[in-house]
Every structure is written in structure tokens, then in C-alpha cells.
Amino acid sequence: MGGNLLEGSVVARKLAVIGAGLMGSGIAQVSAQAGWEVVLRDVTDEALTRGTDGIKASYDKFVSKGKLAAEDAEAALARITTTTDLDAAADADIVVEAVFEKLEVKHEIFRTLDKIVRADTVLASNTSAIPITKIAAATEHPERVVGVHFFSPVPMMQLCELVRGYKTSDETLATAREFAESVGKTCIVVNRDVAGFVTTRLISALVVEAAKLYESGVATAEDIDLACKLGFGHAMGPLATADLTGVDILLHATSNIYTESQDEKFAPPELMRRMVDAGDIGRKSGQGFYKH
């Protein structure tokens, strides 16, 4: 967690983040810490308060561990403003959308952003599964739309997956890379806009197979995860990952990929659907593949 990474950089300084949930607030947090002026937008003041409270708590944790100076945390927090008005993104150099994974919702946001931002503004989506080309189709300038898929928790995870839509320009991709690298991330580039990109396809296939093994009684959740940790060197097993991410989120992602690809390995098992129906969606509900 470094200081201001924008000094001497050609990267612009004004960022708008649409959505103050776990991902949006995390993106705002690392960006403000790296020197960006950030406007964080959500539809309610309550959502914005939760987001900024989470950011402050995260900064406090880094300060208590000696990884961030208290004055730097205060300065970073001061660089974040909040709003319920989408028009606040009008003067942003980059806009990152981080709302619920529903195409209709994203279309509405991108259609509006396309009309209010500057001609040179890059419009990015943090989607993990929806093709960027589909999102960009809502705009009149699809060449400036790109995927910037961060990972949770954003302040801790080093990877950012950059996704080129069918019409994304080289300049847009380069700007997105400069932004992601300026906030301390290492990028991979997805050159062909397939549903789920690289990382979500990999974890979805693994989670689906792990859930099927668990559902059919082949092994316990603990042993399936232990096999991946000790056998493959994974930091966390697939079922524990599902609980952390949210079984509902992964069900939605795998369903999206399956709908797009018709590849059976992404067809979520009945167990995942029933868990979501019952509200057993992982850590946030207290019960998933594990009790929390």
C-alpha cells in the first residue's frame, strides 16, 4: 500500500466510481490513497455511508498495522467525495462502474454516462462475467468502454483483469492500464471478450465441479478445499472462496457464462440454486458451504 503513485504520471487525476458496495468502495479507497480525486456515487445516502465507513475502517486497520501513516490516511479520505447524483461524473477522466451484475442496470448507467461525460473520458466496468461488448452496446462510443475487473478485497488483491470489448480502442485499453497500475495493481489483458473473461471462467469451473463433488457425497467441503490448498497450492479452496465471494454472486456469474457459452462445465448444480433460495449464501449470511 504505497503513497501517491501519480506523481510525474501522465494519468489523469479525477475518478468517478459508480456503486459504493464492497467493490466500489475498495476501488475508491485504493485510488484515493494513490492520489486520485474520487467521487463515489450510489443511489442512497445510506449506501454511501456504509461505503465510506468501510473505507475509513480499512484505512484505520492499515494505520494500526503500521502500513499507512495516519496523515496519509486522512489525506486519502479527504480526496473522496460522495453523491447520489450521476451528473457528478461529468468531469471525470475515468469512470468505473461497480454495480450489481445485471445487464439492464449497467445499460441504464452507461447510456446516461455516455451523454454526460467528456468525449475523452474512459468508461470502465468492474463486471466479472458480463461481456464488455454487451455493456458498450448501450453507448454511442463503444470504443471508449473497457473492462477493469478488480478483485476482492481490492486493497489486498494485486490483480486487475483488463478486458477489451469488440470495439475497445488501443488508447482506451492503455488508459485503463495506466489507471490500474497507478493504484498499485498488476494487469492481465483479455483480448477476446468472452463471458467470464479469464479469471471468472477458471474459478467458476472449479467451484461448479467442487460443488458437484460435495453435492454427490464424494468428499466433504473441508477435504475438497484441503485438496486444492495442499495439492495445487491454492491460498483458499473453491468452496471457501464461494462462501467469501457469495454463493449468490458465483451462481449469477456461472449462470451468465453458461447462458453465453452453453458449455456444460459452467452449468451450476442444483445445490447452489437451493442454497441461494434458502439464503445460505456464505459469510455474509453466516452459512454457506461452511458455518460462519
N, C-alpha and C positions, 0 to 999 in steps of 0.2 A: 504494500500500500504506500506508494510514493507520494511526492508532493506535486507541484504544478508541472505537468508534463507538456504544457502547451507553450512554454517559453521558447521563443525562436521558431515555433512551428508555423507552417502555412495553413494549418487547420483553423477554421472559423471558430468563434467563441460562444455563440448563442445556440442553446439546445432546448427543444421542447419535447417533453415526454408525455405521451397521452396514455393515461392509466396509472393510478398510484398504488396498485397492488404490489405483491411481493416482487415481481419482476420490474415493474416500472419504477418503484421506489429504489430498488437496488441499482438500476441504471442511472437514476438521478443522483444517487449517493456517490458512486464512483466517478461520475462526470464532474460533479461539483468539487470533489476532492482534487481532481486533476486540473481545476481551474476554469471549467466551463460555467457560464452563467446559465442556470437551468430554470425553466418554467415547467412546473409539474401540474398537469391538468387532469381532473376527474369530474364526474357528474355531480357529486355531492361533497359538501364540506366535511362530512363525517369520514368519507373515504380518504380525503386529503389529510385529515388529522391523523388517521391511522397510519398513513404512509409516512408522514413527516415524523411521527412519534417513533416509528420503526427505524427511520434513518438516524435520528438522534441517539436511540438506544444502541445502534450498531457503532456509531462513532464513539460513544462513551465506552463501549467494550474495547475498541481498539486503543483508546487512550489509557484505559486501566491496565492494558497489557503492554503498554509502552511502545506500541506500534504506530502511534499517531500523537503528535503534540496537541495539547488542549487548545492552543490558539489556532492551530491549523484546522481542527475540527469545528471551532466556532466560525472561522472564516468560510469554510466549506458550506456550513449550514446557512450562513448569510447569503450565499450565492444561489440559494434555492427559493423561488417564489412559487406560490400555489394559486390556482384559479379554477373556476368551473366553466370559464369562457374559452371555447376553442379558438376564438379570434386572437387569443394571446400568442398563438403560434405564428402569427403573420410575419414577424420579423426574425424568425429563427433561421439559422443556417442549415440545421439538420433537425428533422422531426422524427422521433422514434415512437411508433405505436406499440403499446403493450397492453391491449385489452383482451377480453375473452375470445377464445378460439372459435369464433363464429363468423363466417364469411360476410353475412349480411351486415353485421355490426361494423366490421372492418371497411366494407364498401362505403357505408354511410360516412365514416370518418375520413377516408381517403378522398371521397368525392368532394367533401367540404374543404379539406386541406388544399386540394388541388386548385381551388378557386381563390384562396386567401393568402397563400404563401408567395414569396418572390419566385421569379422564373428560374433562379439558380439554386433554389432550396432542394435538398435531397430529402425524399420521403422514404423512411425505412420502417419495416415491420419486424417485430420480435417474434413473429409466429414460429412455431416449431414443426408445423405439419402442413399448413395450407400453402399451395403453390403461390409464389410471388406473382406470377403472371396473372393468376386469377384476381389477386388483390389489385394489381396495377390496372386491370381492365376497367376499374371504376373511374380512372383518371383520364385526362386528355393528354397527359405527358408521361406515359409508362416508362420512358427511358430514364426518368429520374427516380424510379421506385426500385428498392433493393431490400433484400432480407438481411437483418443483423440479429442473428439468433444468439442471445446471451444465455448463460447457464446459471442455475440457482444453487446456492445463494450467490448473487452477482459479485459481491465484494470478495468472495473467496475463490470463485472458479475462474480459471485463466483463459478458457476457450471462448472464442466468438466465431460463429459459423456465418460467413458471408454468402448470400445466395443471389445469383444472377438470374433475374427473370428473363423471359424470352426477348424483351426489348430493352433491358437494362443497359445503359451506356457504360463504356470503359471509365469515363470520368466519374460517373456516379459510384461505381464499384471502388474506384481509387479513393474517393472522398470518404466512403464508408469505412474503408480500411484505415485511413488516417485517423478517423474519429475513434474507432475501436482500439487502435494501437495507442492513441493519446491517453486513453483511460486505463492503460496497462494490460490490455488483452492480446493474446496471440490468436491469429486468424487462420482459418482454413477457408478455401473458396469452393463453393458448389457451382460448377459451370453449367450443369443441366438441371433445370427446375423440376425435379421430381418430387412428388408428395413425400414429406418427411425428411427430405434432404439426405444428409449422410447420417448424422448422429441419431435423429429420432427413428429412422428406419432400423438402425442397429439395435438401439435399446428396446424398441417396440418388438422386434422379432425375438429378442432374448426374454423379455417379460412375458410375452404371449406363450412361448414354449415352457418357461418356468411355471407359469400359472397352470398350464395344461398338465404338467408333471405333478404338481401339487394337487390339482383337482382330481386326477385319476388315482391318487394314493401311491404314486411311485416313490415319493420321498417327502419328508417334512419340509416346511418352508425354511427352517433353520439349516437343514442339511443341503438343500438346493443352493441357498446363498453361500454356505460354507464351501461348497464345491467350486463356486465361481471365484470366491476370495482366495482360497488356497491353491486351486488348480490353475486359475487363469491370472491371478494377481490383481483381481478387481478390488478396489478400495471398499466397495459395498456391493452386496449381492443384488440380483434383479428384483426380488420381491421386497426387500428393504428399500430399494430405490423407488419402487412403485408406491410404497407407503409414504415415503418422503415427498415425492412429486405430487402424489394424489392419485388414487386408483381411478377416480373420475376423469382426471386430466389425461392419463395414459389411455383409458378406454376411448376417450374422444379422439386422441391422436391416432391410435391404431385403427379406429373405425374410419377416420378420414383417409388414411393411407390405403386401407383395404378397398374403400369405395373408389378411389382413384386408380389403383393398380390391379384390383381383382386378383391379387396374389394371396393364396390361402394362408400363407405363413403369418399374415397380418390380421387374420380374422380372429377377433378377441373371443376367448372361451366364455361359455355361459356363466361360469363362476364370477368373472369380473363384472358382468352385467348385473348379476344378482347382488353382489357386494355393493355396487353403486345404488341399486334400487333400495337396499336396506340401510344405506347411509354409512356403511363401513368403508370409508374412502382413505383410511390411512391415519397419519399422525394428527392431522387437523381435526379428525372426529374421535380420536382415541382408540380406534380399532380399524385394522385393515387385514393384511396377511399376518400381522402381529398385533398384540395388545400394547397400547402406549399409555 
